[in-house]
């Protein structure tokens, strides 16, 4: 399916594009909020500047994909395979990345505020200047990452609960 076909279906209200192969597609600056791309192959794709807010990308492959300045706020990325992906300046506010494989990914300047990174693999990832305020993450997950300048604050605080209300997302389990 090419981008025009996908956008035609999306504009008709279809949001289910799961189990698709979108390897090496170039879809920058595309609006796909709320779409279901679970179990999809986006390896080496360019999704930079794309709106994927509240999208479902669970168990998809984003290996070596480019998602520069992509908005993934509130997205479900549980179990996603994103080894070597470039997410520089992306927004993952309130996103679910539980069990995601983000090894060697460029996550510099990413906003992970309120995101669930429980059990995510981060070995060799670049988290320089990332915002991890209120993110669910264990300190040992950061042991083999580059995280100079990253903002780290506790998960269970009043400010975090307020962030969750403001972002209008529910806690990921």
C-alpha positions as a Markdown table, in Angstrom:
| # | Residue | x | y | z |
|---|---|---|---|---|
| 1 | Unk | 0.0 | 0.0 | 0.0 |
| 2 | Unk | 1.4 | 3.4 | -0.9 |
| 3 | Unk | 1.0 | 6.6 | 1.1 |
| 4 | Unk | -1.8 | 7.9 | -1.1 |
| 5 | Unk | -3.9 | 4.7 | -0.7 |
| 6 | Unk | -3.2 | 4.7 | 3.1 |
| 7 | Unk | -4.2 | 8.3 | 3.5 |
| 8 | Unk | -7.4 | 7.8 | 1.4 |
| 9 | Unk | -8.4 | 5.0 | 3.8 |
| 10 | Unk | -7.4 | 7.0 | 6.9 |
| 11 | Unk | -9.4 | 10.0 | 5.7 |
| 12 | Unk | -12.5 | 7.7 | 5.3 |
| 13 | Unk | -12.1 | 6.7 | 9.0 |
| 14 | Unk | -10.2 | 3.5 | 8.7 |
| 15 | Unk | -7.5 | 3.3 | 11.4 |
| 16 | Unk | -6.6 | -0.4 | 11.2 |
| 17 | Unk | -3.3 | -0.9 | 9.2 |
| 18 | Unk | -1.9 | -3.6 | 11.4 |
| 19 | Unk | 0.3 | -6.5 | 10.1 |
| 20 | Unk | 1.5 | -4.4 | 7.2 |
| 21 | Unk | 4.9 | -4.2 | 5.6 |
| 22 | Unk | 6.0 | -0.6 | 5.3 |
| 23 | Unk | 9.8 | -1.3 | 5.2 |
| 24 | Unk | 11.8 | 1.7 | 4.0 |
| 25 | Unk | 8.8 | 3.9 | 3.3 |
| 26 | Unk | 9.2 | 7.7 | 3.3 |
| 27 | Unk | 6.2 | 9.2 | 5.0 |
| 28 | Unk | 7.6 | 12.4 | 6.6 |
| 29 | Unk | 5.1 | 15.1 | 7.8 |
| 30 | Unk | 2.1 | 12.8 | 7.7 |
| 31 | Unk | -0.9 | 12.9 | 10.1 |
| 32 | Unk | -1.7 | 9.4 | 11.3 |
| 33 | Unk | -3.0 | 10.1 | 14.8 |
| 34 | Unk | -4.8 | 7.1 | 16.4 |
| 35 | Unk | -3.9 | 4.6 | 13.7 |
| 36 | Unk | -3.3 | 1.0 | 14.5 |
| 37 | Unk | 0.1 | -0.1 | 13.1 |
| 38 | Unk | 0.6 | -3.0 | 15.5 |
| 39 | Unk | 2.7 | -5.9 | 14.2 |
| 40 | Unk | 4.0 | -3.8 | 11.3 |
| 41 | Unk | 7.4 | -3.6 | 9.7 |
| 42 | Unk | 8.8 | 0.0 | 9.5 |
| 43 | Unk | 12.4 | -1.0 | 9.4 |
| 44 | Unk | 14.5 | 1.7 | 7.8 |
| 45 | Unk | 11.4 | 3.9 | 7.2 |
| 46 | Unk | 11.4 | 7.7 | 7.4 |
| 47 | Unk | 8.5 | 8.8 | 9.6 |
| 48 | Unk | 10.2 | 12.1 | 10.7 |
| 49 | Unk | 7.9 | 15.0 | 11.7 |
| 50 | Unk | 4.9 | 12.6 | 11.6 |
| 51 | Unk | 1.9 | 12.8 | 13.9 |
| 52 | Unk | 1.5 | 9.4 | 15.5 |
| 53 | Unk | -0.2 | 10.6 | 18.7 |
| 54 | Unk | -2.1 | 7.8 | 20.4 |
| 55 | Unk | -1.2 | 5.4 | 17.6 |
| 56 | Unk | -0.7 | 1.7 | 18.3 |
| 57 | Unk | 2.7 | 0.4 | 17.2 |
| 58 | Unk | 2.8 | -2.5 | 19.6 |
| 59 | Unk | 5.2 | -5.3 | 18.6 |
| 60 | Unk | 6.2 | -3.5 | 15.4 |
| 61 | Unk | 9.7 | -3.2 | 13.9 |
| 62 | Unk | 11.2 | 0.3 | 13.8 |
| 63 | Unk | 14.8 | -1.0 | 13.4 |
| 64 | Unk | 17.0 | 1.8 | 12.0 |
| 65 | Unk | 13.9 | 3.9 | 11.3 |
| 66 | Unk | 14.1 | 7.7 | 11.4 |
| 67 | Unk | 11.5 | 9.3 | 13.6 |
| 68 | Unk | 13.1 | 12.7 | 14.0 |
| 69 | Unk | 10.7 | 15.2 | 15.8 |
| 70 | Unk | 7.9 | 12.7 | 15.5 |
| 71 | Unk | 5.0 | 13.0 | 17.9 |
| 72 | Unk | 4.3 | 9.7 | 19.6 |
| 73 | Unk | 2.6 | 11.2 | 22.6 |
| 74 | Unk | 0.2 | 8.6 | 24.2 |
| 75 | Unk | 1.3 | 6.0 | 21.7 |
| 76 | Unk | 1.4 | 2.3 | 22.5 |
| 77 | Unk | 4.9 | 1.0 | 21.6 |
| 78 | Unk | 4.9 | -2.0 | 23.9 |
| 79 | Unk | 7.4 | -4.6 | 22.7 |
| 80 | Unk | 8.5 | -2.5 | 19.7 |
| 81 | Unk | 11.8 | -3.4 | 18.2 |
| 82 | Unk | 13.6 | -0.1 | 17.5 |
| 83 | Unk | 17.3 | -1.1 | 17.6 |
| 84 | Unk | 19.4 | 1.8 | 16.1 |
| 85 | Unk | 16.3 | 3.9 | 15.4 |
| 86 | Unk | 16.8 | 7.7 | 15.4 |
| 87 | Unk | 14.1 | 9.5 | 17.5 |
| 88 | Unk | 16.0 | 12.8 | 18.1 |
| 89 | Unk | 13.7 | 15.5 | 19.4 |
| 90 | Unk | 10.6 | 13.2 | 19.3 |
| 91 | Unk | 7.8 | 13.5 | 21.8 |
| 92 | Unk | 6.9 | 10.3 | 23.7 |
| 93 | Unk | 4.9 | 12.0 | 26.5 |
| 94 | Unk | 2.8 | 9.3 | 28.2 |
| 95 | Unk | 3.8 | 6.7 | 25.7 |
| 96 | Unk | 3.9 | 3.0 | 26.6 |
| 97 | Unk | 7.3 | 1.5 | 25.8 |
| 98 | Unk | 7.1 | -1.4 | 28.2 |
| 99 | Unk | 9.5 | -4.1 | 27.0 |
| 100 | Unk | 10.6 | -2.0 | 24.0 |
| 101 | Unk | 14.0 | -2.8 | 22.5 |
| 102 | Unk | 15.7 | 0.6 | 22.1 |
| 103 | Unk | 19.3 | -0.6 | 22.1 |
| 104 | Unk | 21.7 | 1.7 | 20.3 |
| 105 | Unk | 18.8 | 4.1 | 19.5 |
| 106 | Unk | 19.4 | 7.9 | 19.3 |
| 107 | Unk | 16.9 | 9.2 | 21.9 |
| 108 | Unk | 18.7 | 12.5 | 22.4 |
| 109 | Unk | 16.4 | 15.4 | 23.4 |
| 110 | Unk | 13.3 | 13.1 | 23.5 |
| 111 | Unk | 10.5 | 14.0 | 25.8 |
| 112 | Unk | 9.6 | 10.8 | 27.8 |
| 113 | Unk | 7.5 | 12.7 | 30.4 |
| 114 | Unk | 5.2 | 10.2 | 32.1 |
| 115 | Unk | 6.2 | 7.4 | 29.7 |
| 116 | Unk | 6.4 | 3.7 | 30.7 |
| 117 | Unk | 9.9 | 2.4 | 30.0 |
| 118 | Unk | 9.6 | -0.6 | 32.3 |
| 119 | Unk | 11.6 | -3.5 | 31.1 |
| 120 | Unk | 12.8 | -1.5 | 28.0 |
| 121 | Unk | 16.2 | -2.5 | 26.7 |
| 122 | Unk | 18.4 | 0.6 | 26.5 |
| 123 | Unk | 21.9 | -0.7 | 26.2 |
| 124 | Unk | 24.0 | 1.8 | 24.2 |
| 125 | Unk | 21.2 | 4.2 | 23.7 |
| 126 | Unk | 21.8 | 7.9 | 23.6 |
| 127 | Unk | 19.6 | 9.7 | 26.1 |
| 128 | Unk | 21.5 | 12.9 | 26.1 |
| 129 | Unk | 19.3 | 15.8 | 27.2 |
| 130 | Unk | 16.2 | 13.5 | 27.2 |
| 131 | Unk | 13.3 | 14.5 | 29.6 |
| 132 | Unk | 12.5 | 11.5 | 31.8 |
| 133 | Unk | 10.4 | 13.4 | 34.3 |
| 134 | Unk | 7.8 | 11.1 | 35.8 |
| 135 | Unk | 8.8 | 8.3 | 33.5 |
| 136 | Unk | 8.6 | 4.7 | 34.8 |
| 137 | Unk | 12.1 | 3.5 | 34.5 |
| 138 | Unk | 14.6 | 1.7 | 36.8 |
| 139 | Unk | 18.0 | 3.2 | 37.5 |
| 140 | Unk | 19.8 | 0.0 | 36.3 |
| 141 | Unk | 18.2 | 0.5 | 32.9 |
| 142 | Unk | 20.4 | 3.6 | 32.5 |
| 143 | Unk | 23.7 | 2.0 | 33.4 |
| 144 | Unk | 24.9 | 1.4 | 29.8 |
| 145 | Unk | 23.4 | 4.5 | 28.2 |
| 146 | Unk | 24.7 | 8.0 | 27.5 |
| 147 | Unk | 22.5 | 10.3 | 29.5 |
| 148 | Unk | 24.4 | 13.5 | 30.1 |
| 149 | Unk | 21.9 | 16.4 | 30.7 |
| 150 | Unk | 18.9 | 14.1 | 31.0 |
| 151 | Unk | 16.2 | 15.2 | 33.3 |
| 152 | Unk | 15.3 | 12.6 | 35.9 |
| 153 | Unk | 12.6 | 13.0 | 38.5 |
| 154 | Unk | 10.6 | 10.5 | 40.6 |
| 155 | Unk | 7.5 | 8.8 | 39.1 |
| 156 | Unk | 5.2 | 8.8 | 42.1 |
| 157 | Unk | 4.8 | 12.5 | 42.9 |
| 158 | Unk | 2.0 | 15.0 | 42.9 |
| 159 | Unk | 3.5 | 16.7 | 39.8 |
| 160 | Unk | 3.5 | 13.4 | 38.0 |
| 161 | Unk | -0.1 | 12.7 | 38.8 |
| 162 | Unk | -1.0 | 16.2 | 37.6 |
| 163 | Unk | 1.0 | 15.6 | 34.3 |
| 164 | Unk | -1.1 | 12.4 | 33.8 |
| 165 | Unk | -4.3 | 14.4 | 34.1 |
| 166 | Unk | -3.1 | 17.2 | 31.9 |
| 167 | Unk | -1.9 | 14.8 | 29.2 |
| 168 | Unk | -5.2 | 13.0 | 29.4 |
| 169 | Unk | -3.7 | 9.5 | 29.4 |
| 170 | Unk | -4.2 | 6.6 | 31.7 |
| 171 | Unk | -1.4 | 4.8 | 33.4 |
| 172 | Unk | 0.0 | 1.9 | 31.4 |
| 173 | Unk | 0.1 | -1.4 | 33.2 |
